[in-house]
Amino acid sequence: MARIAPELTARRVQVVPILAQKPEAVRRYVEETGVPFNILIDETRDVAKAYGVWHRVGLDAWNIARPAVFLIDGSSNVRYSFVSSSQREYPEPDEILKAVDTLSTPDTPPATTVP
């Protein structure tokens, strides 16, 4: 997402990464990657569970949130979703931009991308 941040900004898309981790881990991630977005910390995993991306792999301590992208319109409707089947699967940046462009019309409120 960071690679296409300028294109998303130009399209009036607000990106809200959600990380189902402890605040300290998120802070380190932001420092190491320089991610250019404000991040929602989902320490309780409630958001990951609500969006259906919390994946059971064993004991709760070993469960993980799958990488996912949701485009949510200004009326809070999910208009596009991509939920990976593995931790290393992500949509191509062009696919995300195409989805944004498909959903964007002059009458459409700005979208929010939740990766």
URSULRA-V719061 format. One record per residue. N is the residue number from 1. RES is the residue in one letter. PSI is psi as a letter, one per 20 degrees, with the letter a starting at -180 (* if undefined). Layout:
((N	RES	PSI) (N	RES	PSI))
This chain:
((1	M	h) (2	A	h) (3	R	h) (4	I	j) (5	A	g) (6	P	h) (7	E	h) (8	L	g) (9	T	g) (10	A	h) (11	R	j) (12	R	k) (13	V	p) (14	Q	p) (15	V	p) (16	V	n) (17	P	p) (18	I	o) (19	L	p) (20	A	m) (21	Q	r) (22	K	q) (23	P	h) (24	E	g) (25	A	h) (26	V	g) (27	R	g) (28	R	g) (29	Y	g) (30	V	g) (31	E	g) (32	E	h) (33	T	h) (34	G	k) (35	V	p) (36	P	k) (37	F	q) (38	N	p) (39	I	p) (40	L	p) (41	I	p) (42	D	m) (43	E	h) (44	T	i) (45	R	j) (46	D	g) (47	V	g) (48	A	g) (49	K	g) (50	A	h) (51	Y	j) (52	G	k) (53	V	j) (54	W	o) (55	H	p) (56	R	p) (57	V	j) (58	G	c) (59	L	q) (60	D	h) (61	A	i) (62	W	i) (63	N	q) (64	I	q) (65	A	p) (66	R	q) (67	P	p) (68	A	q) (69	V	p) (70	F	p) (71	L	p) (72	I	p) (73	D	r) (74	G	i) (75	S	j) (76	S	k) (77	N	p) (78	V	o) (79	R	i) (80	Y	q) (81	S	q) (82	F	o) (83	V	p) (84	S	q) (85	S	i) (86	S	r) (87	Q	i) (88	R	j) (89	E	p) (90	Y	q) (91	P	q) (92	E	q) (93	P	h) (94	D	h) (95	E	g) (96	I	g) (97	L	h) (98	K	g) (99	A	g) (100	V	g) (101	D	h) (102	T	h) (103	L	i) (104	S	p) (105	T	r) (106	P	h) (107	D	i) (108	T	p) (109	P	q) (110	P	q) (111	A	r) (112	T	p) (113	T	p) (114	V	n) (115	P	*))
